[in-house]
Amino acid sequence: MVKLSVQTAFAENTFLKPSLLEYYETLPAYQSPHVSLVEGIKQRAREEMVPIISDDVFCFLSQLVLTKSPKRILEVGVGGCYSTLAMLENFNGDDFISLEVSDQAIMKAMELRDEYDVLKQAQFVFCNALDYLAEAPKESFDLIFVDIQKKHYETILKYSEEWLSPRGLIVFDNLFFSGHVCGTAETDKGQERKSEIIRRFNENFLSCEFLTTAIYPIGDGLGFGVKRP
Ligand SMILES: C[S@@+](CC[C@H](N)C(=O)[O-])C[C@H]1O[C@@H](n2cnc3c(N)ncnc32)[C@H](O)[C@@H]1O
């Protein structure tokens, strides 16, 4: 049985104190009904270094969909399909659109969709998310989950004003950038440049006028915005 615990896919990303993490690990954890798919996704993530969301973000997204019952979901960045699975396992809506710029990632996602019924509702779109959001007819999404290059977060935040339905949710992953944003992890020049971009984004996100926002210490820092009605 696969259990999804608070431990992150890449353990160093956790912000819990080791003693608390140790205790947490002893507690019963969320169990996905899609055991073999979870195992396959995680194994590939380990072997091919495919970045995926952490287990606590998985549980959060899965429960978010269960509570909010979104009719339309937009996923920005398919990657290893782990967040796709998290949002689809309780999805009972109409449209689930998932954007991905890598042909390898999209082909693997399509293979998984052929194999696993739970992924059947995903419409995988091979595109640059920024082009899609700029050019496709405006749609209204109840939930947008964003997990791509951080330099694009600012643009996606701007687009979300038009693309989100009233009280729609937008969730951004990795806003703590594994601790680099505040120097708790060893940071090289490239990471420092990215940290600067994320710090600026975090400030803009938290003072965004069309959303109520918060950043939660879930996974690698999860930004959560609700569109003001
Ligand atoms: C961190 S991974 C996503 C992981 C995914 N959330 C999961 O849990 O499996 C980021 C993905 O976003 C894709 N990506 C990066 N920039 C993009 C863009 N501009 N448009 C669409 N996809 C993009 C990358 O190719 C990569 O597969």
The ligand as an SDF file (V2000), in Angstrom:
LIG
                    3D

 27 29  0  0  0  0  0  0  0  0999 V2000
    8.0260   20.9540  -12.0000 C   0  0  0  0  0  0  0  0  0  0  0  0
    7.4270   20.2480  -13.4480 S   0  0  0  0  0  0  0  0  0  0  0  0
    5.7240   19.9990  -13.0670 C   0  0  0  0  0  0  0  0  0  0  0  0
    5.5370   18.8430  -12.1560 C   0  0  0  0  0  0  0  0  0  0  0  0
    4.0860   18.4630  -11.9480 C   0  0  0  0  0  0  0  0  0  0  0  0
    3.3760   19.4810  -11.2290 N   0  0  0  0  0  0  0  0  0  0  0  0
    3.9980   17.1450  -11.1910 C   0  0  0  0  0  0  0  0  0  0  0  0
    3.6810   17.1430  -10.0050 O   0  0  0  0  0  0  0  0  0  0  0  0
    4.2710   16.1060  -11.8170 O   0  0  0  0  0  0  0  0  0  0  0  0
    7.3400   21.6180  -14.5090 C   0  0  0  0  0  0  0  0  0  0  0  0
    6.8860   21.2800  -15.9170 C   0  0  0  0  0  0  0  0  0  0  0  0
    6.5030   22.5110  -16.5330 O   0  0  0  0  0  0  0  0  0  0  0  0
    6.8930   22.4640  -17.8730 C   0  0  0  0  0  0  0  0  0  0  0  0
    7.0030   23.8600  -18.3390 N   0  0  0  0  0  0  0  0  0  0  0  0
    7.9980   24.7410  -18.0720 C   0  0  0  0  0  0  0  0  0  0  0  0
    7.7580   25.9200  -18.6700 N   0  0  0  0  0  0  0  0  0  0  0  0
    6.5650   25.7790  -19.3230 C   0  0  0  0  0  0  0  0  0  0  0  0
    5.7800   26.6380  -20.1270 C   0  0  0  0  0  0  0  0  0  0  0  0
    6.1610   27.8900  -20.3970 N   0  0  0  0  0  0  0  0  0  0  0  0
    4.6100   26.1790  -20.6310 N   0  0  0  0  0  0  0  0  0  0  0  0
    4.1950   24.8930  -20.3650 C   0  0  0  0  0  0  0  0  0  0  0  0
    4.9110   24.0410  -19.6060 N   0  0  0  0  0  0  0  0  0  0  0  0
    6.0820   24.4650  -19.0930 C   0  0  0  0  0  0  0  0  0  0  0  0
    8.2120   21.7160  -17.8660 C   0  0  0  0  0  0  0  0  0  0  0  0
    8.4700   21.1480  -19.1350 O   0  0  0  0  0  0  0  0  0  0  0  0
    7.9800   20.6820  -16.7820 C   0  0  0  0  0  0  0  0  0  0  0  0
    7.5310   19.4660  -17.3140 O   0  0  0  0  0  0  0  0  0  0  0  0
  1  2  1  0
  2  3  1  0
  2 10  1  0
  3  4  1  0
  4  5  1  0
  5  6  1  0
  5  7  1  0
  7  8  2  0
  7  9  1  0
 10 11  1  0
 11 12  1  0
 11 26  1  0
 12 13  1  0
 13 14  1  0
 13 24  1  0
 14 15  1  0
 14 23  1  0
 15 16  2  0
 16 17  1  0
 17 18  1  0
 17 23  2  0
 18 19  1  0
 18 20  2  0
 20 21  1  0
 21 22  2  0
 22 23  1  0
 24 25  1  0
 24 26  1  0
 26 27  1  0
M  CHG  2   2   1   9  -1
M  END
$$$$
